[in-house]
Amino acid sequence: MNHTESAGEVWSKPKKTALLLVNHHAGTGTAKEKVFLLIAELAKLGYEVITYPIIPSAGITSEQVIKEYLTDKLGLVACIGGDGTLNHVVNALILSDNAEPSKIPIVYLPSGTTNDYARTLGLNGDVEKLIDSIRKGMVYRLDVGDFAGQKFNYVAAFGAFTNVSYETPQDQKNFLGYFAYVLNAIAAAPSSLQTRYHLRVEHDDETEEGNFIFGAVSNATSVAGFKTQALSEASLSDGLFEVMLIKAPDDLMDVGEIIRSAMDGNFDNPYIRMFQAKEVSFHSEEDISWTLDGEFGGSLSDVNVKVLSKAVKIYTEA
């Protein structure tokens, strides 16, 4: 008789649980290739791995699953998907934990479209390296943004073409990438940038008022797909966010030049404002639509954005 299994080490029922959430719609479908490997490696580390696909139409969301399994036995939460998937996990952990910073560490395997935040964290989706970091305890605390009660990991943005992140069909996002699509759309279609947002922006006892076409509060080494020296030196756990505001030009034909200046890291352009802040407030006479980590964050006329210092724990690749 042939046996497909042979005895090795003595196995005993795990005393700790790992929750694995998989968004198979994210990115190019690479999630499918990583699921079994991650389950196997976590099991070898002594975790009972509970796996759920993220199916919002069936009520299976990161928030709901984490709420149900958040017990003392839960050792970590792993997620496979894009930066938006991680956003939901962070929101669920912080809001469910009722104690900041969150105690449950996160394992993030990026399989999204552009994975801006994953790149900022130095994550390439290498399961073996992540498992090695879990084994070595290489977990770091990172800042999180609070946007009117909602949490975001790397960017809260409004203005020109930011809505494409949640209105673009998934197959187009997979092909174009969120931030690249935003910038290309802005640069290629200045005539469509007629929407101006009159805002009063308050931060660090300063107030500035004007008309803007774009604004972003970020915790990343790149904003809108481009890197600059100012951003590359940004820390993800220093209690500060980088704020970028692009003022509305008098001539719409100048928009392309403004965007090119930003992409080149040239903040001498008079229409581009860049600064750091722990907290910043935006006030307008009309509701403005925001995107949080590439997903719709709501339409508000007044919003306060602040840093939650070292609010989450996340494993990096060894």
C-alpha positions in Angstrom: 0.0 0.0 0.0 1.4 3.4 -1.0 1.2 6.1 1.6 1.0 9.7 0.5 1.8 11.0 4.0 4.7 9.9 6.1 5.3 10.7 9.8 7.6 13.6 10.6 7.5 15.9 13.7 4.6 15.3 16.1 1.8 17.8 15.4 -0.4 19.3 18.1 -3.3 21.6 17.8 -2.2 25.2 17.5 -2.8 27.5 20.4 -2.8 30.7 18.3 -4.8 31.8 15.3 -3.8 33.6 12.1 -6.6 35.2 10.1 -6.0 35.3 6.4 -8.2 37.6 4.2 -7.9 37.3 0.4 -9.1 39.8 -2.1 -8.9 37.8 -5.3 -10.1 40.7 -7.4 -7.1 42.9 -6.5 -4.5 43.4 -9.2 -3.5 40.8 -11.7 -4.7 37.7 -9.9 -1.3 36.9 -8.3 -3.1 36.3 -5.0 -4.1 32.8 -6.0 -0.5 31.7 -6.3 0.4 32.9 -2.8 -2.5 31.7 -0.7 -1.5 28.0 -0.2 2.2 28.9 0.3 1.3 31.4 3.0 -1.2 29.0 4.7 1.5 26.2 4.7 4.2 28.4 6.1 2.0 29.9 8.9 0.9 26.4 9.8 4.5 25.4 10.2 5.0 28.3 12.6 2.2 26.9 14.8 -0.8 28.9 13.6 -4.3 27.7 13.0 -5.0 29.5 9.8 -8.5 30.7 9.2 -9.0 31.8 5.6 -11.8 34.0 4.2 -12.2 35.4 0.7 -13.4 39.0 0.7 -16.9 39.0 -0.8 -18.7 42.2 0.1 -21.8 41.2 -1.8 -22.2 38.3 0.6 -21.4 40.4 3.7 -17.9 38.9 4.0 -15.8 42.0 4.6 -12.5 42.5 6.4 -14.3 44.5 9.1 -16.9 41.9 9.8 -14.5 38.9 9.8 -12.0 40.6 12.1 -14.8 41.7 14.4 -15.9 38.1 14.8 -12.4 36.6 15.3 -10.8 39.3 17.4 -10.0 37.3 20.6 -6.9 36.8 22.8 -6.1 33.7 20.6 -5.7 35.9 17.5 -1.9 36.2 16.8 -1.9 38.0 13.5 -4.0 39.2 10.6 -2.7 38.5 7.1 -4.1 40.0 4.0 -3.5 39.4 0.3 -4.7 42.2 -2.0 -4.0 45.8 -2.9 -3.4 48.9 -0.7 -7.2 49.3 -0.5 -7.5 45.8 1.1 -4.9 46.8 3.7 -6.9 50.0 4.4 -9.9 47.9 5.4 -7.8 45.7 7.6 -6.3 48.6 9.4 -9.7 50.3 9.9 -11.1 47.0 11.3 -8.2 46.4 13.7 -8.1 49.9 15.1 -11.9 50.4 15.4 -12.4 46.9 16.8 -9.5 46.9 19.2 -10.8 50.0 21.0 -7.2 50.6 22.0 -4.6 52.5 20.0 -2.0 51.5 19.0 -3.5 48.2 17.8 -1.9 45.1 19.4 -2.5 42.7 16.5 0.4 42.6 13.9 -0.4 42.6 10.2 1.1 40.6 7.4 0.6 42.3 4.1 1.2 40.5 0.8 0.6 43.0 -2.0 -1.2 41.8 -5.2 -2.9 45.0 -6.1 -2.5 47.3 -9.1 0.3 49.7 -8.3 0.9 48.9 -4.6 2.3 52.4 -3.8 2.2 51.9 0.0 3.6 48.3 -0.3 6.6 49.7 -2.2 7.0 52.4 0.4 7.2 49.6 3.0 9.7 47.6 0.9 7.2 44.8 0.4 7.5 42.8 -2.9 5.1 40.0 -2.0 7.8 37.5 -1.1 6.1 34.9 1.2 9.3 33.3 2.3 10.8 36.6 3.4 7.7 37.6 5.2 7.6 34.3 7.0 11.2 34.8 8.0 10.4 38.2 9.4 7.6 36.7 11.5 10.0 34.1 12.8 12.5 36.8 13.7 9.9 39.2 15.1 10.6 42.0 12.6 7.5 44.0 13.3 7.4 47.8 13.0 4.9 50.4 14.2 3.7 52.8 11.6 1.7 56.0 11.7 -1.9 56.0 10.4 -4.1 58.9 9.3 -7.4 59.7 10.9 -9.9 61.3 8.4 -13.1 62.3 10.2 -13.0 59.0 12.1 -11.9 56.8 9.1 -8.4 55.6 9.0 -6.0 55.7 6.0 -2.5 54.3 5.6 -0.8 56.5 3.0 -3.0 59.1 1.3 -6.1 61.2 1.6 -6.7 63.2 -1.5 -9.2 65.4 -3.3 -9.4 67.2 -6.6 -8.5 66.6 -10.2 -9.2 63.0 -11.3 -8.8 61.5 -7.8 -12.2 59.9 -8.4 -10.8 57.6 -11.0 -9.5 55.3 -8.3 -12.9 54.2 -7.3 -14.8 54.8 -10.6 -12.4 53.1 -13.0 -13.3 49.5 -13.8 -11.0 46.9 -12.2 -9.6 45.7 -15.5 -8.5 49.2 -16.5 -7.0 49.8 -13.0 -5.0 46.5 -13.4 -3.6 47.8 -16.7 -3.1 51.4 -16.0 -2.4 51.6 -12.3 -4.2 54.1 -10.1 -1.6 56.9 -9.6 -0.2 56.7 -13.1 -3.7 57.0 -14.4 -4.4 60.0 -12.2 -1.3 61.9 -13.4 -1.7 60.9 -17.1 -5.3 62.1 -17.0 -4.3 65.4 -15.4 -1.5 66.0 -17.8 -3.4 64.9 -20.9 -6.7 66.7 -20.3 -6.1 70.2 -18.9 -9.3 71.5 -20.5 -11.3 69.2 -18.2 -9.8 70.8 -15.0 -12.3 73.5 -14.7 -13.4 72.5 -11.2 -11.8 74.6 -8.6 -12.1 74.1 -4.8 -12.1 77.2 -2.7 -10.6 76.1 0.6 -9.4 77.4 3.9 -6.5 75.2 5.0 -5.4 75.4 8.7 -2.3 73.8 10.2 0.3 74.7 12.8 -1.3 78.0 13.7 -1.2 79.0 10.0 -4.2 79.6 7.7 -4.1 79.8 4.0 -7.0 80.3 1.6 -7.3 79.9 -2.1 -8.6 78.0 -5.1 -7.1 74.5 -5.5 -7.3 71.8 -8.1 -5.7 69.0 -6.0 -4.7 68.3 -2.5 -3.2 65.2 -0.7 -2.2 64.3 2.8 0.3 61.4 2.6 2.4 59.1 4.6 4.5 57.6 1.9 7.7 58.1 0.0 5.8 58.9 -3.2 2.6 60.9 -3.9 0.6 60.4 -7.1 3.2 58.0 -8.5 6.2 60.2 -8.4 9.1 60.4 -6.0 10.9 63.6 -4.8 13.8 64.2 -2.4 11.3 65.7 0.1 9.2 62.6 0.0 12.0 60.1 -0.2 13.2 61.4 3.2 9.8 61.1 4.7 9.5 58.8 7.7 6.5 56.5 8.2 6.6 56.7 11.9 7.7 60.3 12.8 4.2 61.6 13.6 4.2 63.8 10.6 2.4 63.7 7.3 3.4 65.3 4.0 0.8 67.7 2.6 0.7 68.7 -1.1 -1.6 71.4 -2.4 -1.8 72.4 -6.1 -3.3 75.9 -6.6 -5.6 76.5 -9.6 -3.7 78.4 -12.3 -5.1 81.4 -14.1 -4.6 79.6 -17.4 -5.7 76.0 -17.6 -3.0 75.4 -20.2 -0.4 75.8 -17.4 -1.7 72.6 -15.7 0.6 70.3 -17.7 3.7 72.3 -16.7 2.6 72.3 -13.0 2.2 68.5 -13.0 5.6 68.0 -14.7 7.2 70.2 -12.1 5.7 68.1 -9.3 6.8 64.9 -11.0 10.3 66.3 -11.3 10.3 67.3 -7.6 10.5 71.0 -8.4 8.5 72.6 -5.7 9.7 76.1 -6.6 6.7 76.3 -8.8 4.4 79.0 -7.3 1.3 76.8 -7.7 2.7 73.9 -5.7 2.7 74.0 -1.9 4.4 71.3 0.1 4.7 71.1 3.9 4.7 68.7 6.9 2.1 68.6 9.6 0.7 66.5 12.5 -2.8 67.8 11.8 -4.5 69.8 9.1 -8.0 71.0 8.5 -9.8 71.7 5.3 -12.9 74.0 5.1 -15.1 74.7 2.1 -18.5 76.1 1.4 -19.4 73.0 -0.6 -18.9 69.3 -0.2 -15.7 67.9 -1.6 -15.2 64.2 -2.6 -12.1 62.6 -1.1 -10.3 59.3 -1.8 -8.6 57.3 1.0 -5.9 54.9 -0.1 -7.6 54.8 -3.5 -11.1 54.2 -2.3 -14.0 56.6 -1.9 -13.8 58.4 1.5 -16.9 60.5 1.4 -18.0 64.0 0.5 -17.4 66.7 3.2 -17.2 70.4 3.4 -15.2 70.4 6.6 -12.7 67.7 7.5 -9.9 67.4 10.0 -7.0 65.0 9.2 -4.5 64.0 11.9 -1.8 61.5 12.6 -2.3 58.6 14.9 1.3 58.0 15.9 2.6 54.4 15.5 -1.0 53.1 15.5 -0.4 49.8 13.7 2.1 46.9 13.7 3.2 45.4 10.4 5.8 42.9 9.4 8.3 43.8 6.8 10.3 41.5 4.5 13.4 40.1 6.1 
